[in-house]
Amino acid sequence: MAAAAWNEVMGQAAKMKPTHLRTLLQDQARNDSMFVQNGPMVLDYCRQKVDTETMSKLFALAEKAGVEQKKQKMFAGERINETEGRPVLHAALRAPRDASICVDGQNVVPEVWKVLDAMKGFSDKVRSGEWKGFTGKPLTDVVCIGIGGSYLGVEFVFEALKTCPEASAAAQGRRLRFLANVDPIDVKRALEGLCAETTLVVIISKTFTTAETMLNAKTVKAWLVKELGSEACVAKHVVACSTALPKTEAFGIDSNNVFGFWDWVGGRFSCWSAVGVLALSLQYGFGIVEQFLEGGHAMDNHFKEAPPSQNLPLIMGLLQVYNCSVLGYEGCAVLPYCQALVRFVPHIQQLDMESNGKRVQMDGTEVSVGTGAIYFGEPGTNGQHSFYQLMHQGRCIPAEFIGFANSQNPVELPGEPVSNHDELMSNFFAQPDALALGKTAEELKAEGVPEKLIAHKTFPGDRPSLSLLLPVVNAHWLGQLLALYEHRTAVQGWVWDINSFDQWGVELGKVLAKEVRTYLSAARTGSGDGSKFISPTKKLLAKYMEQ
C-alpha cells in the first residue's frame, strides 16, 4: 500500500471527525466543488465529512496507489485478476461492434457480438412465435435457473424495467421468473401457474456443475418431461448459458441453443453477458437490452476519460474507502428513491461485498486497514419506516441516496399539492439534510418541546451521505447506474491493493456442505458416519434427522 499517501489521508481524520457537517455545509465554495455533473446525471457529495483538502489527499492516494494504471490495464485486457490468472473485461461485453479490446493479442469484441447476434436471433424467434415448443405452442413464459451472479443482476434489471413504458409495452403477454435457491419451495414458487407447453427454461452455469443450479435444473427438467410426456421435449424447452458443451448436450440441450461467455467475465459482473442478455432479450426484446449495453458503455467512457475531480466512479470509490478505512464506518446504506430499483441493493450487496470482503493484499500480506462495508438498503420511502430510526439516532451509517427527476409512472391527483413523484422526491431531498444537520436541544427548546422529551427528540446529525440524481429509470440509465457501481467497486479494491475480482471466501462453506450432503445421503439409509463433524454439528444433525 502507498504508506505515505495513506498517512496523509489518515491525518485528515483527526481534523474531520470533530468537524460537524453543519460547519462544513456553511462553505459554499466547498459545496459547489462537490456538485459534479456527467451530462444530466448529478453527484452531490457535499454532505460527506470531507473538505477540499481531504479530497486532494484522496486523489493523491488514488494516484500513489496506481488507480489510473490499474484502470488502464483492466480496459486493455491485462490479467489483473492475478490469483486466477484472468483479465477482467466485463466492459468488453458492452463495447460497440467496431471497438477493439484485446486479450493476448486477440480482439474479443467480434466474439462478443457473435454471441449477442445469436441471442438476438434466438430471442426474436421465440418472441415472434417462430420458435415453438414440443406441442407446437409459442413459448411465452421463461424460467431462468441460476444463482448469485447468474441471478441477482439480471433480476435487478428485469424488475427495474417492468414499469418502464417502452420496456413494458415490449413485454406484453410475456412472463419471466427466476429460480435461484436450492430450497424446493423456490421451485414451487417459480413454476406456480405456468404451463409446461408454453415455458422456456434458461439454465445459467458456466461449468454446468453449480450444485444448486444443477439440482434445480434437474427438478424443472423432470417437471417438463412429466407434463409433456417425453425426454425429447428438452431440446425445444431448455437452453443454456454455459461453456460446457458436452454437459449441456448430455442434458438434452441443442448445442445451437447454448450461449457462451468467457473466463474474463466474473459472475457478479456478468449481467452484460449471455447471463443477463438472453433472459432480458426474451422478455423485453434485444432493442431494449442494446440500450442497456449502450448505457454501460457510456459510463465506461466517462470512467476512462473524466478527470479525477469530475470522475463519478473514482469519487464514489474514494469516499467509500475514506468512510470505511479512515473514519471507521462499517456499514453503507444504499437508498434508491424508486420502487423500480427494488432489487438493486441485493445486487450491490453481492457486487461490493463479494468483491471487497477481503483480508489480504495482492501479495498475500494482511491489509492494514478495514476493507469492505456491510451493505443494506430499501427503496424509499419504505426504508424510512424501517431502519432510518437507527441511522438518525443510533449508529452512524454513511448513505447513498439515488433519485430520478422523472417517474416511470407519473400520477397527479386533482386537489393534491404535489404529484405522487414530487411527494416521493420531497423525502429524497429532506433525508440527507436531516442526517447531516440533525436537530439540537436548543432548537427543540425554542419550539416549546417539553423538557422531558428534549433528549429523546434530539438528532445529533453529522451523518454523511451523498446523492445521485438521474433523469429517469430506463434501459440506458440503468446501464449507466450499474456500470458506475461496478467501477466504484473496482476503485476501492485498487486503493486497498486487494483483488476485487476473485471470491475464495465462498469456497470453504461449499466444501463442507458436500461433506454434510454425503453424510445425509448415507444417514437416510441408516449408514451415515458423522464422526468427522464437531460435536455441536453432530447434535444438531441428529435432531434434524429425528424429524
Disulfide bonds with the S-S distance in Angstrom:
none
